[in-house]
Amino acid sequence: MSLPAQYRWLSSIGVLPRMVQEAIKLFGTVEVQGRGNSATILAWAKETGLDRQGYTADAIPWCGLFMAVVASRAGKPVPKHPLWALNWAGFGTPEHQPCLGDVLTFIRSGGGHVGIYVGEDQTAYHVLGGNQSDKVCITRIDKKRLYRVTRAPMQTPPKSVKPFVLTATGPLSKNEA
């Protein structure tokens, strides 16, 4: 599935951070509603070894699983207990200003959420993540919910690792679970 029109600029800005490259490849993956499970999402659990830690159904929150498979495929370390979204707050180097490819952790009712920064508008971060409306997509999350910004280890960050100011389009996400 291709990126929505308002985010297609990501394919024309040059070299992207590896985490963004890997996340875009998974864009559009959807969990199965009801009793079934997404074979793709369960394969991510097996690929990352999280199936041995109890990840057996896509009804289990999977934003941390998405991040684990993205980080692993990008050659980045995965934090201990990556299924707990807020554990990603200890990933990489803390940053004050988010830039393309940074990992954002958020507080939500009942826990946390984790995803990748692709831009921001005045009130929200535009986040590429899993388990956002039960799929891999880009959604707007209120800046007030931000818990921490971290940057993946990189020897030489590409020039695209910078903040991007975007137009506010679409509703704010209220709960990513």
Beta strands, then each sheet from edge to edge (+ up, - down):
strand 1: 93-94
strand 2: 103-108
strand 3: 111-120
strand 4: 124-132
strand 5: 135-142
strand 6: 146-151
strand 7: 172-173
sheet 1: 1+ 6- 2+ 3- 4+ 5- 7-
end
